[in-house]
Amino acid sequence: MTIVQLEKLLKSTTGGPLEALVQKAAGMERLLAALKAALEPAMASRLTGVNLRPDGELVLVADSPAWAARLRFEADKLMSAAKESGARVTACKVIVAKNQPGP
C-alpha cells in the first residue's frame, strides 16, 4: 500500500470502522489538550494520555507513580475541564504507563 492510498483511507468519509477509529483518536487528542490546558505546565507535561470509556470513566495516563498521585489530587478540576469540552464524565481514574524507548 502506498502512502497516498493510506492517506486516502485514513481521510475516508464513508462511515466505516476506520473512520470511526480516526474520529475517536482525534477526539481523545482534543480532550487531552483541554485537560493539559487546565493544569500547570510541569504537571501537564506528565499527563501523557487520556481515554473516555463508554460508561463515562475518564482514564488519565501519567508517566510515573509520583505524578499519578499528584494528578489524582486534580481529578475534580480535570473532570470539570472534560465536561466543559463536551465530554460526559462520571468518574476519574489515573494509571501509570512509562514511555518505553524504541528498539
C-alpha positions as CSV (number, residue, x, y, z in Angstrom):
1,M,0.0,0.0,0.0
2,T,1.4,3.4,-1.0
3,I,1.4,6.5,1.2
4,V,-1.2,8.1,-1.0
5,Q,-3.6,5.1,-0.6
6,L,-3.1,5.0,3.1
7,E,-3.7,8.8,3.4
8,K,-6.9,8.4,1.3
9,L,-8.0,5.5,3.6
10,L,-7.4,7.5,6.8
11,K,-9.3,10.5,5.4
12,S,-12.2,8.4,4.2
13,T,-15.7,9.7,4.9
14,T,-17.6,6.5,4.1
15,G,-18.5,6.0,7.7
16,G,-16.6,2.7,8.1
17,P,-14.8,1.4,11.2
18,L,-11.5,3.1,10.3
19,E,-13.2,6.5,10.1
20,A,-14.7,5.9,13.5
21,L,-11.3,5.0,14.9
22,V,-9.7,8.1,13.4
23,Q,-12.5,10.3,14.8
24,K,-12.2,8.7,18.3
25,A,-8.4,9.3,18.2
26,A,-8.9,12.9,17.2
27,G,-11.5,13.4,19.9
28,M,-9.1,12.0,22.6
29,E,-6.3,14.3,21.3
30,R,-8.6,17.3,21.7
31,L,-9.7,16.1,25.2
32,L,-6.0,15.6,26.2
33,A,-5.2,19.2,25.0
34,A,-8.2,20.6,27.0
35,L,-7.1,18.7,30.2
36,K,-3.5,19.8,29.8
37,A,-4.6,23.4,29.5
38,A,-6.3,23.1,32.9
39,L,-3.0,22.1,34.6
40,E,0.2,23.9,35.4
41,P,2.8,23.3,32.7
42,A,5.0,21.0,34.8
43,M,2.1,18.7,35.6
44,A,0.6,19.0,32.1
45,S,3.8,17.6,30.6
46,R,3.4,14.4,32.8
47,L,-0.1,13.7,31.6
48,T,0.7,11.5,28.6
49,G,-2.6,10.1,27.5
50,V,-6.4,10.0,28.1
51,N,-9.3,7.8,27.4
52,L,-13.0,8.2,27.9
53,R,-14.8,4.9,28.5
54,P,-18.3,4.3,27.3
55,D,-19.6,4.4,31.0
56,G,-18.1,7.9,31.4
57,E,-15.0,7.0,33.3
58,L,-12.1,9.4,32.4
59,V,-8.8,7.5,32.4
60,L,-5.7,9.6,32.7
61,V,-2.3,8.3,31.9
62,A,0.7,9.6,33.9
63,D,4.3,8.9,33.2
64,S,5.3,8.0,36.8
65,P,3.6,6.9,40.1
66,A,4.6,10.2,41.7
67,W,2.9,12.3,39.0
68,A,-0.1,9.9,39.0
69,A,-0.6,10.7,42.7
70,R,-0.4,14.4,42.0
71,L,-2.9,14.1,39.1
72,R,-5.3,12.3,41.4
73,F,-5.5,15.5,43.6
74,E,-6.5,17.4,40.4
75,A,-9.3,14.9,39.5
76,D,-12.2,17.3,40.2
77,K,-10.6,20.1,38.2
78,L,-9.8,17.7,35.3
79,M,-13.4,16.2,35.3
80,S,-14.7,19.8,35.1
81,A,-12.4,20.6,32.2
82,A,-13.5,17.5,30.4
83,K,-17.2,18.3,30.9
84,E,-16.6,21.9,29.6
85,S,-15.1,20.4,26.5
86,G,-18.3,18.4,26.0
87,A,-17.4,15.0,27.4
88,R,-19.8,13.1,29.6
89,V,-17.7,12.2,32.6
90,T,-18.9,10.3,35.6
91,A,-15.6,9.2,37.3
92,C,-11.9,9.7,37.0
93,K,-9.0,7.1,37.2
94,V,-5.3,7.7,36.9
95,I,-3.0,5.0,35.7
96,V,0.8,4.9,35.1
97,A,2.4,3.9,31.8
98,K,6.0,4.8,31.3
99,N,7.1,5.6,27.8
100,Q,9.5,2.9,26.7
101,P,12.4,3.7,24.4
102,G,12.2,2.3,20.9
103,P,14.2,-0.7,19.7
